[in-house]
């Protein structure tokens, strides 16, 4: 089962069992198949993608429609209205919007982020070449910011999981140290705060009192069926706790949390 199918299956399961995030998961269940269509479109093209969006954008743009339909069909009113506007926007303007996001990502541009995540995932999955390390806190494949972290046991019998970050831009992952802020690099334990609820034991807030930033971490050693991107959305109540305590998320997810 591929990446997108696993996420769709997990989102379907959680939408039926997690009451506090059901509406968000229903919306995500429209976005994920649309992203899957973009990914599949890339894989069916006769001419291979170069991995440089400036060269690939014209070939990629015909697969933009599913993202617009998902937002128009199931998104909040503001997002649905934006989708209707983009349907009538000059292709050249849309290309410029996508290129601007790719060069300077912002987590408030839902359409560019949702559309280009499958493209970034495709590029990072076929090209293992990494960038010169600007920072361990940025994606080594595209330079994007982390959207969340996850713990997993890479070796059988390990007592504790290894921590990885997932890139918000290309969805690739890279190893990262356990007790370190993923935004500013703070290492002092007294400056790092953690919170999890009694109902979502495998997801927690990982916050920093130095920079006042946070992300959520998904512990696959506690729930091996979890899909980090989906379970992070399902744990939406944790974002409320973080906001109430003065923390700002490093990178919003596709449902705006």
N, C-alpha and C positions, 0 to 999 in steps of 0.2 A: 504494500500500500504506500503510495507516494505521500510527500509532505502535505499537500493540500487536502488529500482525501482523509488523512489522519486527523487534521485539524477540523474538517467538516464533521467527521464522526464524533469527535470529542465535544464539539460545540453543540451538536444535536443532543448528545447525552446530558450535558450540563444544563442546557436550556430547559430540560424537563425536570431537573432535580434542584437547581439553585434558584430559589425564588427571588432573592435580592438583586440578581443581575439578569433576569430573564429577558427583559426588553433589549438590553445591550447585546445579549447573545443572539437574539432573533435578528437584529440588524447585522451582526457579524456573520450570521449564517447566509446573508445575502451577499456580503462582501467577499467571503472566502471562495465561493464558486466562481465569482467574477474574476478574482485573482487567478484561480486555477485555469480559467479560459485564456487569460493573458499568457500564462506560462506555457500552456499547450500550444497556443498560436506561435510562440517563439520557436518551439521545437519542431513545428511542421514546415518552417520556411525552407525553401530550396537553398537560398543564399545564407550562409552562416552569419550570425551577428558578430560584430567586431569587438564588442565590449566597450566601445567608445560611443556614448549616447549621441554625440554630435553627428556621428556617421550612421547610427542605427535608427535615429528618431523617425525618419520618414517611413521606414519599413515597419516600425513598431506601432505607429499611430493608429492604423486601422483596427487594432484590438482595444482601443480606448472605450468603445461603446458599452461593454458589459459593466464597467465601473460606474458609468453614468446611470445606467439602468438600475443598478443596485441602490445608489443613493436616491434616485427619484422614486423608487418603489418603496423602500423601507427606511430611508433616512429621516432625520428630524426635518421640520418644515424649511428651515434655513438652508440645509444641505440639499434638499430636494429642489429648491428654487435655484440654487447655484448650478445643479446638474442640468436643469432645463435651459439655463442661460448658456452653459458651455456647449450644449447640443447645437446651438445656433452661432457659435463663435468661430471666427476664421481659423482654419487649421494652423496657419502660421503663428497666430497668437497662442494657441494651445501648445505648439512646439516650444515657443519661447518660455511659457510658464513651466513646462516640464524641464527644460534645460536649466532654468534659473533655480529650480528646486534641487536638481541633481548637483549643481555646483555649489549652492548654498542652502542646504536643507533646512526646512522649518517644519515643526510638527503641527502647525496650524493649517497647512495645505493638504487637506484630506485627499483630494483627487490625484495630485502628483505623487503623494506618498503611497497610496493604495495601488496606483497603476505601476509605479516603478519598483516596488518591492519584488514582484515576480521577475522583472528584468534583472534586478540586482542579484537575486538569488540564482538565476540562470548563469549570469556572468561569473559569480564567485564559485559556483559549483563546477564549472569547466575550466577555470583558470586559477591555479593554486598560487600564482605569483602574488607576493605581498608587497605593500608599499613600504617605503623607508619609514621606520618607526618614528612618527612624530610624537606619539604618546601611547602608552600601553592602555590608556582609557578610551582610545578611539579604534574603530574597526581597522584591522591591518589590511583588509581587502579594498575598502572604499573610503575610509576615513570618517565614517558615520559615527554618531553617538549611540551608546547602548540604550536599548528600550527596556530590558529586564535582565535578570541573572537567573541561572539555574544551577542546581547541584546534581551531580550524577557520579556514580562509582565507575571509574574507567577500568578498575582492576577488580576481579572477583575477590570477595572476602575483605575488601577495604572497610575500615571502621567508619570513615567519614567521606563525604562526597567531595569531588573536585568542583570548583566553581568556574563557570563560563559566563560570558556576556553574549547577548544576542543583539546584533546591529539593527537599528530601526530603519536603516536605509536599504540594506541588501539582505537582511535576515540571516547572514552567516554568523557563526559563533567563534569565539576565541577564548583561550584559558585566561583566567584572571585570579589574582590572589584572594584568599577568603575574606580576611578582615581588613579591607581597604575600601575607602569611598571610591565609587566608580566615576565620580565627577571631578573631585579635587585631589584625590590621592591621600587623604587623611588616613593615618594609621593608628593613632592613639585610641585604644579601646574606650576610654572615657568620653571620646567625642563621637562614637558611633552608637546609634540607637536602633533597636529592633522591636517590631511589634507584630503579633499575629493574633487572630481571633480564635475562640474556642471551636468555631464551626468550620474554619478553613485551615487545618493544621499544616498543610504542605505548602502554603504560600505566606510570605511575611513581607513587611515593609523593612527595607534596609536604608536607614537615614543617616545623615551626617550633620552634626551640630556646628561644624566649622563653616560649611558652605550653605547649609540649610536645604540641601537637595536630597532626593530619595529616588529609589526605584524599587520594584517588587521582585522578590526572589522566589522561584518555584523549586521545591525540593523533590526531585525525582526519586530520592532514596526513601521517601515516605510514601509517595504515590507513583508507582512506575507506569501507570496508565495516563498520567498527566501529559498534556501538550502545552509547553510553556506559554506560547503566545495566546492560547485559548484560556488556560487556567488563570493567566494574569488578568484577562478581561473579567472572568467570572468572580474574581476576588475584588470587585469594584468597591465594596464597603471599606476596604483597607485604605483606599485613596481618601475617603472622607476623614478617617483618623489622621492621616498624614497632613492633610490641608488644615484641619483644626489645630494641629500642633505647629503650624508655621512652616511646613516643608513644601518645596516646589519640586515637581517631578522632573527628572532629567530629560525625559522624552515622553510625550503623550502617545498613547496607542491609537489605533484607528477608530475607536469609538469615542475618542476625545477625553480619555482619563489617563 
